[in-house]
Amino acid sequence: MKIIRKHMPLALAVLSLAFASYHFVLTFSSGEWRNPSDEMVSKWEDRLQALREALPAGVSQVGYVDDAALSGDPSQLDVNEFQLMQYSVAPVAIQSGMAHEWIIGNFRDDENLEMWLTETLGAHELKGFGFGLYLIHDVEN
Amino acid sequence: MTLLLSFAALLPRLLLGFCVVHFIWNATDWKSLLVKVFLSAGVGFGVSSLFGFLWIWLSLPLTVYAILESVFAIMLTGWMVFAHRPSFQKMTERLDLTWVLILAAGVFLFAMNLAIYSLQYPHGRPDAWINWNVVARFVYLGGADWQATFLRQFDHPDYPFFMAVTNAITWVFVRAESTWGPIAFHFVISIFTAGLLFALVNHLRDFKQASLAAILFMSLPFIVDQGMRQYADLLLAYLMLAAGGLTFLYLQTKEVRIAILAGLMIGLGSWAKNEGLAAILGISLIWVLTALKKEGRLAFWNYIFGLAFPLLVVFLFKLFLAPSNDLISAGGSSLGKILDFGRYVTILQKAGEMLLNLSGIPLPLIGLIILIMMLTGRSAVHVNGMWMFGVVIGLQLAIYFGIYVLTPLDLTFHLKTSLDRLFLHILSMAFLWLFSWLRSPQELTKES
């Protein structure tokens, strides 16, 4: 028993190093660290680059619509993508809805977008950036 | 290059932190020096972020502040080194080479695990871009319009600005909102948390015991994950460890100026995360109890002095800028929740499950700790004030328990998404208590 007690701290230290080594080998061998640019948020940021640059200077707040607005069901708002969008377009604050002159659109299904915008906003300008991303200018606002 | 610049940008604030710590607590023995070195991150980044926040609130440009602060930090360091060089006592203790090598290996593996995590998740994990780094972008990129951050929806715009201002200042020097900025900050905080734990145990016990505490702490995948996911939780754990450790040191040494640092650190905890406000209650209770004795009153007022400035800034921030917190502003029947004992059972059950699976290692950490305590036993070295950990940790957990009972969110969802991080807040302090209590390797060797 005395021998166990005497060597317990060293054994614990060695065990800890073994845990740390195992953790490192596991993560290293998974290979996910090799391409940081393939990480989800990095890819999202790359996609948003053009839209971010297109936002007019001096605008501090814009609207935001996604498929929830097209379907008329607010509960369908994709909060995760809303939060990612906010991160990417900061320091511009985004607000769900179309109450602002400039509106960011983020759609998976944009087939009827133009028609919906004409019905909802009236006169507007629309610029697409691929991946369902749009910058909408409500010219009547 | 951006990576190197990001780390280099932190250096002036680390120097500033050390100068402030040494000015307040001018002990020159090497054990105290080590504690002071690892306190410098919290003090340097914290004081910098307080003044930086006040600066931008006055609508002054952050770039000017960052440059002035760095120039001041370098001049202050130069003055301290050349004009008033402190004569630190040489280390006379002989260190066991085996333990030095084990510690070095532990630090190396910890750094490698932190680094590989940051490569895997350069933007951190969800709350990093939802609640923390997004604010830094508003501060750095927003200029005079940085307050648009309070218009954000579906997150927590009431969160305090410790990390936001710190990362924004780094970006001033890097000249871009690079992911390396927050990565460098969280890497340093992770290392300094382990380092502070080591330094405190080393001060209170000995080198081998300190090495063991640090190695076990650094080996936990949970710590690596929480450190580099770029949330504020490990930062708060570090600041609570600092405040608790300094309070504990005061109870040993009766050095009254340590109390100023304890107050400053726990005040900065509330500037780091809202849960830091709860931690102020626990730490303050200890200082109130010390003030019951006449000889403790000067230290108590020193603690209040240290706490005053960060708490004032937090108060002004909450009063004039921050929207209401979602947990407080939501309606609903509190009495109904208090009388719903099913909620108590759910919280305790989930807490128990979380405690068993907390560490990320193949063994339950709590089981491992109990086994070590049974086999190794209590140290014969008497350390004053061990009771304070029970008070601080107990009160913090009790407050968290109350928050869960009253939460307006779905209880299971709230527990699932936050319980592990709340345990993290008290984990480093629990380690300090454990390794102050346990028989050290040195004692065990002498016994045989």
Interface residues (C-beta under 8 A of the other chain):
Chain A: K2 I3 I4 R5 K6 M8 P9 L10 L12 A13 V14 S16 L17 F19 A20 S21 H23 F24 T27 F28 E32 W33 R34 P36 E39 V41 S42 E45 S60 Q61 V79 N80 F82 Q83 L84 Q86 Y87 A90 P91 V92 A93 I94 Q95 S96
Chain B: T98 W99 I102 A105 G106 L109 F110 M112 N113 I116 Y117 L119 Q120 Y121 P122 H123 P126 W129 I130 N133 V134 R137 F138 L141 G142 G143 D145 W146 A148 T149 L151 R152 Q153 F154 D155 K208 Q209 S211 L212 I215 L216 M218 S219 L220 P221 V224 G360 I361 P362 I372 L375 T376 G377 R439 S440 P441 L444 T445 E447 S448
